Amino acid sequence: MHCASRRQTASRALAIAGALLVVASRVIANPPYSPQPGAAPTTVGVVLGTAWKGDTLPYPQARIRLRNVETGHSAARTISDADGRFRFGRVEPGAYVVELLSNDDKVLAVGDLFGVTAGGQASTSVHLSSKAPWVGGFFGNAAAAAIAAASTLGVTAVGSSGSPASGQ
């Protein structure tokens, strides 16, 4: 790939990432959540996930970090169980990714962008793959991640045809 093509791809990826942050910040400021009548409002959510080696093998004892993409800060850390499953409780509403970390805290892989809502439960996964670097997969699936995150947060994503592209 030529340098100009790489710059264009990187520029588009940054533009998409910026747009995601704008949408996420607007939804976070006015979350689509209404507590049940008579119930105390819940202000946090839960994240459940699985770490994978490739596409089919669970990654036991994987080091996982939850990162808030709006602030860029780490929100929590955990280690997956013997089946690669992990859980983050009491997560503030927002847009997040999970990162698979090496023993020296280097990012080995990044999961898809997802949203956490007050009182909600989000599911995600992270895959360690030897096929391609994580950056290519992350930005290559940016449109799908944006649609999925928008749907999770209650925002309708509109496709180029003007029709809704998300599940909302």
HELIX and SHEET records of a PDB file:
HELIX    1   1 CYS A    3  ALA A   29  1                                  27    
HELIX    2   2 TRP A  134  GLY A  140  1                                   7    
HELIX    3   3 ALA A  142  THR A  152  1                                  11    
SHEET    1   A 3 LEU A  57  PRO A  58  0                                        
SHEET    2   A 3 GLY A  45  LYS A  53 -1                                        
SHEET    3   A 3 ARG A  85  VAL A  91 -1                                        
SHEET    1   B 3 LEU A  57  PRO A  58  0                                        
SHEET    2   B 3 GLY A  45  LYS A  53 -1                                        
SHEET    3   B 3 GLN A 121  LEU A 128  1                                        
SHEET    1   C 4 SER A  74  ILE A  79  0                                        
SHEET    2   C 4 ARG A  63  ASN A  68 -1                                        
SHEET    3   C 4 GLY A  94  LEU A 101 -1                                        
SHEET    4   C 4 VAL A 107  VAL A 110 -1                                        
SHEET    1   D 4 SER A  74  ILE A  79  0                                        
SHEET    2   D 4 ARG A  63  ASN A  68 -1                                        
SHEET    3   D 4 GLY A  94  LEU A 101 -1                                        
SHEET    4   D 4 PHE A 114  VAL A 116 -1                                        
END                                                                             
